[in-house]
Amino acid sequence: MNYFYFIIENMARTGIHTVVFLLLIVHILFLYSPTRGEHGQRSSGSAMDMVRKADSFLVVQDIRMAQRWAMKAKAQIFASEFNEDVPTTLLAAGVFGDVFQPGFGFSLLDRLIREKVRMSPGEETKVRNLMAGLTFQMGDYDDALTMYQANLALARERGLDSLKILSWMGLSHIAGVKQERNQQIGYLEDALAWTMHTGYKGLEAETRMMTGDYYMLAGLLPASRESFLQAQRLFVSRRDSAGMLSSRLRGAWVAYLMKDYPVALAEFRNGLTLALNLSRHFSIANTYGNIGTVFRDMDQSDSAAIYYQKGIKEASRINDYYNISWICFDRYEMFRKSGDLQKALDSYILHKQYSDSLEAQQSRRYLEQTRAVYEEESRQQQLELLSLKLKQQRMLVYALAGGGILVIVILVLVILQIRLNNRRKMAEIKRSMTELTQRNLRQQMNPHFIFNILNSIQYAIYQKDTVTVNEYLGKFSLLMRKTLENSRHTTITLKEELDMAALYLELEAIRFKDKLTWEIKVDDEIDLLDCRVPAMLIQPFLENAISHGLKNKPGHGHVAIFLTQQEDHIRCVVEDDGIGRKAAAGIAAETNARHQSLGTAIIQSRVELINDLYAKDLKIAIEDLYDPSGKPCGTRVVIHLPVILKQ
Amino acid sequence: MRIKTVVIDDEPDAVNFICSIIHDHCPELEVAGIAHSAAESELVIRRSKPALVFLDVEMPMGNGFDLLTRFPKKEFDVIFVTAFDHYAIRAIKFSAVDYILKPIRIREFTESVNKYLLTRLNESQNIPSYDLLLENLRAPLPLKLAVSAFGGVEYLTIADIIRIESDGSYSHFFMRNGRKIMVSRNLKEYHELLNDHSFFRAHHSHLINLMFVKRFMRLEGIIELEDGSRVPVSRSKKTLFLHHMSQISK
């Protein structure tokens, strides 16, 4: 399988360094691919059968047949899914690389990475190294460099020794292609040191082969020869016949370059035996040619001619234009030197013909490679489209999930909002309460009431009635004080409320002289200090009783407040013996007055708010009273006072 | 012969107080009767035929204004007495009727009486009926303004006043129909009175009705009104003026 090494041997003659290097890499790529040609027992689809067939041709270096089978396999893979396991994929990628389809090989490996197929460290090493190698083969040196460096970093991170060594080898190749000789040998030295440190003999042998190549190209022939010999020894110890073959032949070529013809000849012959045993057609042809050239340079033209002929024959069997081409050229030189011009011309024509063919073959390969790159690109595009589609589907799922989450969030927000609203509502109730209490205060501190009282005081002063002034002012101040004080609280004790009522009644009685009498009766059971009531609850009813029920009544009027303890509440009754609600309402309707008793309306809103706030059922009922003859004789307000405890 | 009066209030002390003041301080007046309710007072008035009535605005069985409706032909003058009623007082003011606030200040009371006596002497003065008062009382904002011009009391529809210009202690009213009325009260009083209406004190001596603004010459700071007259705007009032205009155009 190392047949490409042979190409290097003719490099000096053909001068196609780059191509040689490119081809050389292919070998490196597969260093760590699974041992090929041993997978026959597995049956994994017709495509893989074709790949294996191609591989078996590669083993005997029949690239023409290998290519034929590989192309068939490729068509098959394109037609159907390729879902092979890691080793199989590696094999296929390697084969495609060998038949100048690196892009396709790469895409097969890329699938493993994309789909995050599980791999053992060894497998990952092989996959990553081969991917970098295939990238190199595609001509993307910079990408390949990046990949090798990434591999190196990964290897260091995970302690993957062989990946480390392989990465150095790859980097060395890239340095070689870029003509950066110092780096090339630097990487090789790193790789070599590490192979010896880890004891990976196989890798050491390969590294030494590369070192030998490096020295050979650098003209350091003894060092090169030494490297090849060391490689050869390692291959022998590993019973790696392919390695043995290539290292031996390479060593022979260096010996030839050193003009050590007997050694070169001996080595080539050994190599030939090995190649024949292994049926390595390319190597056989190549070695025949090289032996011919050694004979030629030893001035044994007849032997040379025989070997040249053998080489050409062998090469022809596998359409190996390369070997034919250079062998013909060497033969032409030989004949020209010997003056056999007819034969020289024939050889030259043959050389020319085959080197043209070779060029055609190479450009065809190049074309194929380009096409492969194009195919790969379109395949990638398809994959991208597919993944985009998948992404869209995923987006849909995300959108649904997101929608769900959104709904939940909104629900939570709504619930919070409701709770907030509740709290706000409570605050609102409290605020309204305060406001209404204050409006109620204004009701009690009715400007009419105040100024009329002041007017009465003014009159008493005018009359110099000091006792009345004193009494009047004292009570008025007391009412003012209590009113101001109570306005700060939503609820006050029942005692305070009754004191206020009493004061108010007293003052009204003074204003209207003997026209108004009043009384307040409280059950002994009732503890006036324990019981709390909304401030200014009773007063508006007193005011109503006086201004509507009594003032409009000719003659004397009476207002009474009775408090009795019931089972769970206190019953508070405000009763007057006035003209009754109907008559009062009639008078109110006749007059223009705007300012008629807002009092009860305010009371009603306050009652509702108090019930909301304390969850109590404060109730107010108003009854019309009739005398036995059915005539209205007053109004009774019954206040159902639930017990409100101090907050 | 002394001028007959009737005192009407539902509170005994209030009636007694006014009677005492009249007795002690107003030798020109005599109390011909008292009443404690509107119903009672009608009887008392018809019987004693007073020239002047001290009438409490707030009374049971119909308030003081109701009493007036029972005398559509004006038979007596009224001085209102009230403890507190924003709307009533405003209506009274617009109607150029006199009033006294409780608690009663004796000086205020006698001044009021003297003013009454003066008007009474001036025979040419036409004595206002109470229709205007009742009308103004019924509307949310008074519609008419009673002003005492030289020819007597005039009732101006407020919406027809384009502007009022100050002239010392006099004021000139410029009306929509082109009339110009000179009134013997200063601009400040009308500014106060018309503050709830669409009037704006553009300048120290100019009160304008914003409804009649035609255009505003911002650079010169001059307002042109519908009748073509031009009124300067104090520099400090420009912003306020524009604000009011934007409120109105809404």
Contacts between the chains, C-beta under 8 A, distances in Angstrom:
chain1	res1	chain2	res2	distance
A	447	B	83	6.4
A	447	B	84	3.4
A	448	B	58	5.8
A	448	B	83	4.6
A	448	B	84	5.7
A	448	B	85	7.8
A	450	B	83	7.7
A	450	B	84	7.8
A	451	B	83	3.6
A	451	B	84	5.4
A	451	B	101	7.6
A	451	B	102	4.8
A	451	B	103	6.3
A	452	B	11	6.0
A	452	B	14	7.0
A	452	B	83	5.0
A	452	B	102	6.4
A	454	B	102	7.2
A	454	B	103	4.3
A	455	B	11	7.6
A	455	B	13	7.0
A	455	B	14	5.7
A	455	B	17	6.7
A	455	B	83	6.9
A	455	B	102	4.1
A	455	B	103	4.1
A	455	B	104	6.4
A	456	B	11	6.9
A	456	B	13	4.2
A	456	B	14	7.3
A	457	B	103	7.3
A	458	B	17	6.9
A	458	B	103	4.0
A	458	B	104	6.5
A	459	B	13	4.8
A	459	B	14	7.3
A	459	B	16	6.3
A	459	B	17	3.8
A	459	B	20	7.5
A	460	B	13	7.6
A	462	B	17	6.4
A	462	B	20	6.1
A	462	B	21	7.8
A	463	B	20	7.5
A	511	B	11	5.6
A	511	B	13	6.9
A	512	B	11	7.0
A	512	B	12	7.3
A	513	B	12	5.5
A	547	B	60	7.2
A	551	B	10	6.3
A	551	B	60	3.9
A	552	B	37	7.8
A	552	B	60	4.6
A	552	B	61	5.2
A	587	B	60	7.6
A	587	B	61	5.9
A	587	B	62	6.8
A	590	B	62	6.1
A	590	B	66	7.1
A	591	B	62	5.1
A	591	B	63	5.3
A	591	B	66	5.6
A	592	B	63	6.6
A	592	B	65	5.5
A	592	B	66	6.7
A	592	B	137	6.3
A	592	B	138	7.3
A	593	B	58	7.9
A	593	B	63	5.6
A	594	B	87	6.3
A	595	B	85	6.9
